[in-house]
Amino acid sequence: MPVPPGMLRFLRSLLGAGHDASAERGERGERLAADWLERERHFRIVARNWRNPRDRREELDLVARDGEVLVFVEVKTRDADALVPGYFAVNARKKRVLRRAVRSYLNPLAAHRPRTIRFDVVEVALAADGTGGARILHFENIPLFSKHFRG
């Protein structure tokens, strides 16, 4: 049975609105995570939403300095009552994409490559009651590369 054209427009508008809300939530989570890392962990944020100019699909949420360590941070924003915590959303597939993005970020730094790099995940759980509160969990040194990685 064919779907009436008006129904298709309605369904597309619903999907688009959900995507916008999700993108806004993600941006808010990244902003909260960056502010928290600077304030609580004394990181220096080097880049936000870095994208590889040659392949725009490769993105790093945050790149920061923790002393001499260059830290690549994946931010996962969820509602406080989400069934799957953000940490577990960084699965094998996501790690493959992140490895490519990190390599792309490091390639132009060949002459000034940092001695130590690290991968962290920051989970931002937004209050379900709409008060604007958030709980932030920071997971440091998540395995992304082998211990012999040289870039």
N, C-alpha and C positions, 0 to 999 in steps of 0.2 A: 504494500500500500504506500503510495507516494506521500511525502510530507509536504503540507502546504507551505508556500514561500514565506508567509508571515511567521509561521512557526520556526522556520530555519533562522530568520533574522532574530527572533526572540531568543532562541537557544544560543546563537553566536554572541548576542549581547550579554547573556549570563556568563558564558565562558570568558569573554573579554573582561568583564567586571571582576571576576574571580582572580584572573591573572594580574590585573592592576593591584588588587588588594594584597595578593601574595608578594608582588614586587615591592610594594610599599612596606610590608611587614619585613621583608628581607633587608631593605635599605635601612629601616629603623634598627633592626638587630645589628647590622654591621656598624652603624653609628654608635650604638650603645656599647658594643664590644670594643671598638677602637678607643672610645672615651675611657672605658673601664681599664683596658690594658695600659693606657697612658697614666691614669690616676693611681691605680692599685698596684700595678706591676712595674711601673716606670719604664715601659717600652717607649720607643720613639717610632711613630708610624712613618714609614718611608713612602708607601703607596697604598691607595685604596682602589679596589676594582680595577686592578691592572689587567689589561688585555694585550695579548700578543698581536702586534700590528699585522703580522702575516697570516694569522689564523685567529679571528675574533672569538672563536669558540673556546679558546684557551684563556681562562680567567683565574686570577688569584684575588680572593676577597681582600685580604690585608697582607702587606709585607711590612715587617717591623724589625727594629733592632732591639735586642735584649743584651745590652753591653756590646760585646764584639760579635755576638751571634746574630746571623740573619735569620729571621723567623718568618715562615710562610704560614699564614693563619687561614683556615677554613672556618667560616662562621655559619652556624646552623641555627635558624630562628624557628621556634615552635611556640604553639600555645602551651601554657603550663600543664594542661590536661591531655596533651598529645599522647597517642598510644606508642609511638616510636620516638625515643629520645634522639636529639640531633646527632649525638656522638655516633650512634649506630647507622645513621644515614650516610656516613662516609664509608661506603663499602668498597669492594675491590674495583669495581668499574669506576667509581669516583676517584679513587687513588690513582688509577691509570691516567685519567685526564689531568689530575693535579701534577703527576710526575712530568708529563709533557710540558705543562705550563711552567713548572719550576725550571726545567732545562732551558726553555725559551727565555725565561727571565735572566738566567745565569749566563747564557751564551755571550751577550755583549759585554759582560763584566770580566771576560777572560783575563785581562791584564790586572784587574783589581778584585779578583774573586775572593770572597770571604773565606777564612779558614774553616769556619764552622757554620753549618746551616741546620735548621730544625723545622719540624712540621708540628703545628699545634692545631687543636680544634677548640673553638669557643662555642658553647651552646648557650643560646639566649632563650629563656623560657618566659614568654610574655604573660602577664596576669590575665586570666580569663574574664575577670570582672570589669575590664576596661578602665581600670584606674591608672594605667600607664606604668605600673610597676613591672619589674623584670628580675628574674633570678639568673645569674651568670655563672656558668661552670667553665673552668679552663682546664683543658687536658693537654699537658705538655709532652713534647718528644714522642709523638705518635709515629710508629714505624711507617715510613713511606718508601725509603730507599734501602738498599743493602748497606751493611756497615762499611763496605769498601767503595761506596759511591764516590766518584771524583768529578762528576758533571760532564 
